[in-house]
């Protein structure tokens, strides 16, 4: 099982972002070295951001 940790600031930004925002954010994120090395394109990055943005119910403090 993989665990993902997000800062409160990033988490709050993601849960308030629109779908258009997420698609727009995904493009530059997909061009980072980390994602380019594992060949993650903008479409998959947008899917991941969408998953994270809908994870409000997952938050545990």
N, C-alpha and C positions, 0 to 999 in steps of 0.2 A: 504494500500500500504506500502510495506517495502522499506526502504532506506538503501543502502549500501554505506559506505564511505571507500575508499582505499587511502592510502598514495600515493603521487606521485611516490615514489620509487617503491612501490609494483605494482602500475599501470603500470609503465614503464617496469618493469620486466615481467609482465604478457603479455603485448602486443608484446613483442619481443621473448617470449618463443616459442619453437617448441611444437608440440603435444606430442612428446616423453618427453620433459621437464615437461610438465603439468602432464602427467601420473606419472612420477617419483616423482614430488613434492606432488602429491595427497596422496601417501602412508603414509608418515610420518604425513602429515596434518590430515589424517583421524584417526590417533592414538592419537591426542590431547584429553585432557579431555572433552573439549567442544563438539567435534564431536562424541566422543565415547558415551557420555551421551545421545545424540539424535540418536544414532545408524546410523551414516552416515559412510558408508564404502568407500573404496578407489575409487570404480567405480563412485559413486555419487560425491565424492569430485573432481574427475577428470572432470566430467561434469560441475560442478560449476566453476572450474578454466578455463575450455574452454569457458564458457559463459563470464566470466570476461575478458578473454584475447581477446575476439572478441568485447568488448564493447568500443573500441576506439571512435566510433561515439557517444557514450553516454556522453563523458566527457564534463562537463560544468565548466567553470572557472568563 
